[in-house]
Amino acid sequence: MTTEKTENSGQIPTNLRLLMLLEEVAKVGVPVTPSVVNETLGLPKPTIHRLFATAEAEGFLQRDIDGRSYSPGRRLRQLSINTLSSERVRTVRLAILKSLALKVGETCNLAIPERDGMFYLDRVETHWPLRIQLPVGTEVPFHCTASGKMYLSTLRPDYLDRFLKNYALEPQTESTITQPAKLKVELDATRERGYATDNQEFMPGMTAIAVPILDNRGRLLSTLSIHAPEQRRHIPDLIDYLDDLNEAARELSGVAGR
């Protein structure tokens, strides 16, 4: 089916309308109203509202706090995780992670943003006996992890301000940034340099660096990070591997876009 046909409501088969609606909501990347989505789909007004109501009732969409906008719900987020974890894609993804882990000699992680923190989607462990145990499926805070700070740095300024106003910046270690203004400065620096660090902010004795994995529209899809014990790798040591990290992120971006 061509784009020209799908933009005409009369050419969208009934059984594709809900799928295309979900696709448009996910594509926008921020809470969106039915009327904005319908600028692309061009469906009758009762139909578009009925589809949104169905998707919300079944957990694929959730209503935003303004009562009018919608964003991906629990089932749609889980669907994206399951899609990213499909066996063929994961085989290639793990090969890239293993290659990076061999180069840097430390644990490499792939994480995606969830509602309350970063979700560890994949992980390749270092061969060293001394390692940080954060298995696949672990969810870690946004504000004190390299992957979380990388994600926060990509938020729109107004969304970031709301996050910093309402999110509890709970201390995890003595190094955790708990002041919103100070964290905002750190996120500005992260955005400028293109990578995030965690210098024992989430866990005592752990250092980390993270870079973004972008989708085909240049938006953050997930993060790629290196974790290491501080006694083995200080932050400058991890930054030495930034070129390798970015190259692996570009490869992973290509895999995710297939």
C-alpha positions in Angstrom: 0.0 0.0 0.0 1.5 3.4 -1.0 1.7 6.4 1.2 -0.6 8.3 -1.2 -3.3 5.8 -0.7 -3.0 5.6 3.1 -3.3 9.3 3.4 -6.8 9.1 1.9 -9.2 7.8 4.6 -11.3 6.1 1.9 -8.3 3.9 1.0 -7.4 2.8 4.6 -8.8 -0.7 5.1 -10.8 -1.0 8.4 -8.5 -3.6 9.8 -5.5 -1.3 9.4 -7.0 1.9 10.9 -6.1 1.1 14.6 -2.6 -0.1 13.7 -2.0 3.1 11.7 -3.4 5.2 14.6 -0.9 3.5 17.0 1.9 4.1 14.5 1.1 7.8 14.3 1.0 8.2 18.1 4.3 6.4 18.5 5.8 8.5 15.7 5.0 11.8 17.2 6.9 11.0 20.4 4.9 13.2 22.7 1.3 13.1 24.0 -1.0 13.9 21.1 -4.7 14.6 20.6 -7.0 12.6 18.3 -7.5 15.7 16.1 -3.7 16.0 15.4 -3.4 12.3 14.5 -6.4 12.7 12.3 -4.7 15.4 10.2 -2.7 12.5 8.8 -5.3 9.7 8.8 -8.3 11.8 7.7 -10.9 9.5 9.2 -14.4 10.6 10.2 -14.5 12.2 13.6 -16.6 9.6 15.3 -14.3 6.9 13.9 -11.1 8.4 15.2 -12.5 9.0 18.7 -13.9 5.4 18.7 -10.5 4.0 17.8 -8.7 6.1 20.5 -11.3 4.9 23.1 -10.7 1.2 22.1 -7.0 1.6 22.2 -7.2 3.2 25.7 -9.6 0.6 27.0 -7.3 -2.2 25.9 -4.1 -0.6 27.4 -2.4 0.3 24.1 -2.8 4.0 24.8 -3.0 6.0 28.0 -4.6 9.4 28.5 -2.3 12.3 29.4 -2.9 14.5 32.4 -4.6 17.2 30.3 -7.4 14.7 29.6 -7.3 15.2 25.9 -3.9 13.9 24.7 -2.7 10.3 24.5 0.6 8.5 24.6 1.7 4.8 24.4 0.2 2.7 27.1 1.5 -0.4 28.9 0.7 -2.9 26.1 2.1 -0.8 23.3 5.3 -0.3 25.3 5.6 -4.0 26.0 5.0 -4.6 22.3 7.9 -2.4 21.4 10.1 -4.3 23.9 9.0 -7.7 22.5 9.7 -6.4 19.0 13.2 -5.3 19.9 13.7 -8.7 21.5 12.7 -10.7 18.5 15.2 -13.6 18.0 16.7 -12.6 14.7 17.2 -8.9 15.7 18.6 -9.9 19.1 21.1 -12.3 17.5 22.7 -9.5 15.5 22.4 -7.0 18.4 24.2 -9.4 20.8 27.0 -9.9 18.3 27.6 -6.1 18.2 27.5 -5.9 22.0 29.9 -8.9 22.4 32.3 -7.3 19.9 32.2 -4.0 21.9 32.7 -5.8 25.2 35.8 -7.6 23.9 37.3 -4.2 22.7 36.7 -2.4 26.0 37.0 -5.4 28.4 34.0 -4.3 30.4 30.3 -5.0 30.6 28.1 -3.4 27.9 24.4 -2.7 28.2 21.4 -1.8 26.1 18.6 0.1 27.9 15.3 1.6 26.9 13.3 4.3 28.7 10.2 3.0 30.6 7.8 5.0 32.7 9.8 5.1 35.9 13.4 4.4 34.8 15.7 2.8 32.3 14.9 -0.9 31.5 17.9 -3.2 30.7 17.0 -4.9 27.5 20.4 -6.7 26.7 23.7 -7.1 28.4 27.1 -8.7 27.7 29.2 -9.3 30.8 32.9 -8.7 31.2 35.2 -11.7 31.7 36.6 -10.2 34.9 35.5 -11.9 38.2 34.9 -8.5 39.7 31.8 -7.1 37.9 28.6 -5.1 38.5 25.5 -7.3 38.7 22.6 -5.6 36.9 20.9 -8.3 34.9 18.5 -8.0 31.9 15.1 -6.8 33.1 16.6 -4.5 35.8 15.0 -1.0 35.9 17.3 1.8 37.2 16.5 5.5 38.0 16.8 8.2 35.4 18.6 10.9 37.3 21.7 9.0 38.6 22.6 6.6 35.8 24.5 7.3 32.6 21.7 5.8 30.5 19.0 7.7 32.3 20.8 11.0 32.1 21.4 10.4 28.4 17.6 9.9 27.9 16.7 12.9 30.0 19.0 15.1 28.0 16.9 14.4 24.9 13.6 15.6 26.4 12.0 18.8 25.2 12.9 21.7 27.5 9.3 22.1 28.8 9.0 18.3 29.5 12.4 18.3 31.2 11.3 21.2 33.4 8.2 19.3 34.4 10.2 16.2 35.1 12.7 18.1 37.3 9.9 19.8 39.2 8.0 16.6 40.0 10.4 13.6 40.0 11.9 12.7 43.3 15.7 12.9 42.9 16.4 10.4 45.6 20.0 10.0 46.7 21.5 6.6 45.9 25.1 7.4 46.9 26.9 10.4 48.3 27.6 11.5 44.7 24.0 11.4 43.5 22.8 14.8 42.1 19.7 15.7 44.0 19.3 19.4 43.2 17.1 20.0 40.0 19.2 23.0 39.0 22.4 21.1 39.3 21.0 18.1 37.4 19.8 20.4 34.6 23.4 21.8 34.2 24.6 18.2 34.0 22.0 17.4 31.3 22.9 20.5 29.3 26.5 19.3 29.3 25.4 15.8 28.3 23.4 17.1 25.4 26.3 19.3 24.3 29.0 16.5 24.3 26.8 13.6 23.2 27.4 11.2 26.0 26.5 10.8 29.7 28.5 9.6 32.7 27.8 8.1 36.0 30.6 8.6 38.5 29.5 6.5 41.4 26.1 8.3 41.4 23.9 5.2 41.3 26.1 2.6 43.0 29.2 3.1 45.1 32.3 2.0 43.3 30.6 1.9 39.8 31.4 4.1 36.9 29.6 4.2 33.5 29.3 6.0 30.2 26.4 6.0 27.8 25.6 7.2 24.3 22.3 7.3 22.4 21.0 4.9 19.8 18.9 6.9 17.4 16.0 5.9 15.3 15.7 6.9 11.6 14.3 10.3 12.6 17.2 11.2 14.9 15.3 10.5 18.1 16.6 8.5 21.0 15.5 4.9 20.7 17.7 3.4 23.4 21.1 3.8 25.0 24.3 1.9 24.9 26.5 2.0 28.0 29.7 0.6 29.6 29.7 -0.2 33.3 32.9 -0.9 35.3 34.2 -1.0 38.9 35.7 2.3 39.7 38.9 0.6 41.0 39.4 -0.7 37.4 38.1 2.2 35.3 37.7 5.8 36.1 35.5 8.0 33.9 38.4 9.3 31.7 39.3 5.6 31.1 35.8 5.0 29.8 35.8 8.1 27.7 38.8 6.7 25.9 36.4 4.1 24.3 33.9 6.8 23.1 34.7 6.2 19.4 34.1 2.4 19.8 30.9 3.1 21.7 29.6 5.5 19.1 30.4 3.1 16.3 28.6 0.3 18.0 25.6 2.6 18.6 25.5 3.4 14.9 25.5 -0.3 14.1 22.7 -1.0 16.6 20.7 1.9 15.2 20.9 0.2 11.7 19.7 -3.1 13.2 16.8 -1.4 15.0 15.8 0.3 11.8 15.5 -2.9 9.7 
